Amino acid sequence: MKRTTSLITLRQVTLASPGDVEFIRTTRNSFLGKDVYAEEHFIEAAEHQKWFAGLDSVRDFFFVILPQDAPAPVGFVGCYQKRAPANSAEISIYLTETDLSFLVPFHAMTLLLEFIFRELQLQRAYAAFFPRNERAIRFNAGFGFRRFDEKDGMIYTELTAAEYETSRDKLRKFLPESESPAAVDR
């Protein structure tokens, strides 16, 4: 399953695409020891494969980000309901390239939020951050995410479906009319 704008495509990651599953693992590991995940452990291939195989294919979704002009993924987004309260999803976005247009993550997050609130019809999206990940906290705040808790050394932010509907027009005005996200099965 793919979701696309004229700038990017989100391609769903499944066990049938082992290269994409491995891309997610190496991307997550690339952040270890940096300001984002200084205290996490290196994720081994077998451990990651077991985790990915244990995801619920109806509730947990990961997509690689493919800019239209790039042959390989430049990051991934996730919508993970396994640890989330009912009718909610934990989201994530990881980018591997630093010289991307700021519109790439904007388009990716817009497609992810459309998927969560329009297609899955969930009522809440949330994200958890280490406090030192200020860039990601600011990025999510630009979509309307607000802090709702701080505990165990983490900052928790959320966006409800109602808040998304309120901010949707503001967010969408930055995308040209022809950029209306479309769900495409290919």
Number of C-alpha atoms within 10 A of each C-alpha: 12 15 22 22 20 13 15 20 24 26 22 18 22 17 12 8 10 12 12 21 21 14 18 24 19 17 16 19 16 13 17 16 13 10 13 17 17 12 10 12 10 15 14 11 13 9 11 16 16 10 10 19 12 11 14 12 12 8 13 16 21 24 26 26 28 21 23 13 8 10 8 12 20 20 23 27 24 21 24 20 21 15 9 15 11 11 12 26 27 20 22 19 20 18 18 17 10 8 6 12 11 9 13 19 21 18 25 28 21 20 22 25 22 19 19 21 20 13 11 15 13 18 18 21 25 22 22 18 18 18 16 14 14 12 11 19 21 13 14 20 15 13 19 19 21 18 16 11 11 14 7 6 9 14 18 19 21 23 22 18 20 12 15 21 13 12 14 17 10 12 16 15 10 12 16 9 9 8 15 14 21 14 16 12 8 7
